[in-house]
Amino acid sequence: MTLPADARLSIDGRPTRATSARRSFVSPPLEAGATYAYTLQATVQRDGREVTQTKDVVVRAGQESTVSFDFADSVARK
C-alpha cells in the first residue's frame, strides 16, 4: 500500500508499526477460492487536525491487492 510516511495505519483495528510511504501486509494463510476482507485505516495530522481515511480491501489466496491513501485534498476548513 502507499500512504504518507507519517501516517498511522491499522488493519482491522490493530495498529501497525511500519512508518514508510510504501508498506506491505502479508495475510495469514488463506483458503483457496474463498474471499476475505480487511479494513484499513490511515490517520495523519494535517493543518493541526487529525484526518482519517478508511478503506475496505478484498483479498483472495495467491493474489495481491494494492491500496493507496491520498491525503492531498485534506486541508482544514476555516
Secondary structure, DSSP 8 states (H G I E B T S, - for coil): -B--TT-EEEETTEE----SSB-----S---TT-EEEEEEEEEEEETTEEEEEEEEEEEETT-----B---TT-----
